[in-house]
């Protein structure tokens, strides 16, 4: 029997995987733009992605075809291949930010001495292994890591939730809507989750049956992330914008830790483990798309290319992550919008028309 | 080759094939002077039984008797007529007594095999406080009888095959018809039939031969020395394999969670069983990670250690010439050597060895300032924890070493990365088509009832779904 990503696996990927990558640098960036209202642009981003996911499913209800075949039928094979190459670049960018979030959090928090990129290099080796094992192995690993993630989040929450001053979040709607939109635009690089859904649905049997699972898990992911942001801002208040790597810093003021030692590191270790797999997701998809374009005979070729490209990006920008982040926010976000929303929208609209013509 | 009419000829052919000093050719005559020869292996055949139940009645045969007359005279439950030399030879080497008659082209094979088996006792590796204490022995028939006592149903099936060019070892496949996954059974039959080997000395030979990932650190099949455990596994839909000459039965497919389950879990209070399983899990995690994290904390992130403990630690590691990772490695090495020596050395030296190992070596090494007290403590804790799951100890000791190496080289993040590799590897690992990490990946709520949280036996209505059994229900409790 052909293997598929099960509904449970999909639920865990969306709920745990999609939320964990938003909890390192994004909370501080949000706080920088929207201060106490940082939950609002996040909510809008989640809603936007949710609406887009509903659109995807409304189309899938009509036609049980995966996104790649839809690209082919809409644009023709040669153009579709070029678009797929653009998706490879898109996924490389999508992987870049979490990779550096992980690298910097490891260097700044876990180590006494600052190690070089070389210390982080084994990550790429592991990512290569995970890519090679494929999407189903990733899904099964995420499923296995469910309890690990839950334990990690519970520890962080228990230690931090009582340390916050929730008055910092008032007034609730102090910022003008333009600021909210601006913040939303600048944090889009952490969103566009519907693109992952689009590609992940190629690995299931009846995509339309996954609608409920995906929507519920994404709503839960949104609630969880926003709760996290609220607690984060309540703890740090006006200095929140300088607290990058929120996941590692939120619990450090707990009184329990001063007596028992930094056992919150246990939680950060657990969540770092989950992050490794989640960071590998865009690389897996990028590698499989690359293989789809060039149809390499050797299974090692496309993972090697993807990993080498990512390593090259990382080496070039090693000491300038925040400048790179700024560059991505300013110049690459339109590309993200194009790949995440516009192209799928065009594909679906054109397919919808063809369905209508067929029915006439 | 068919048996000839003349006894002399047949005997000389068999003598030619079986040129071994333990083969006895006992000549006798019936009352009416018909010559006959009983051929048997002195070491395998029960001579008294052969004499009383076979030769004595045959001596009383009168006149020109047929082979059927002779057959009827023998008062043994299992007698077989044979007309081929090769079959005669096979029966003799299996321990049966073969009777050849002059002027008759058919021989009689009589089941007079001597039972060479130690008595049934509790296996030393799986002792229990509550529950059955019987263990398998090296004799296949005794082991099958232990199973038959527990599974009397007509659906319980035992299939015997012979493997080994020279050893001709009997290997038995056990399962319950209607419960077992037929595809799996077919697969196992095929795998066993393809084994071409000189001899099967132990069940581990079969394990190596049928495993699909032969180089894997993780085992693909389960083993047990207890018939009650094998019965329970077969009832769940698994297949059991017993090998003549080995007290260790094989069960398959095998899941990682099985190593954390003990037969006693099913005989004690469910809450206690759940606590025990979590204890085993914690012990396994401590055994692997404690030495690694201790080294990583000392080398890379001291802040993880509480302040009061840091002060104690600094006091004890002051003046130690070795780096934390080398110190831990050396201590673990000594522990492994002591462990290896204590298993192999004669018992009477054992006490002296433990005194030398634990007291003299440990105490002196600390006093001499070669290793620190916390390191010895951590190795000791890790060593004890390792044996809470004895079936996994080989795998865990290798993993512990690997984690120690990466912790010393890359710190805590190295440990996380190696954990990621192990998880990615295991999530892809299958034991005869069944996911190794089930019921946690793929997540199966029905099968979780016998996971780390164990539910009451009466609530375990369904067999594990992951085993793909045709008959899903195992308990029907009227409510």
Interface residues (C-beta under 8 A of the other chain):
Chain A: X6 X8 X9 X12 X106 X110 X111 X112 X113 X119 X120 X122 X123 X126 X129 X130 X133 X137 X138 X140 X141 X143 X144 X145 X146 X147 X259 X260 X261 X262 X263 X265 X269 X272 X273 X276 X277
Chain B: X300 X301 X302 X303 X304 X305 X306 X307 X309 X410 X411 X412 X413 X414 X415 X416 X417 X419 X420 X421 X423 X424 X425 X426 X427 X428 X435 X437 X440 X441 X442 X443
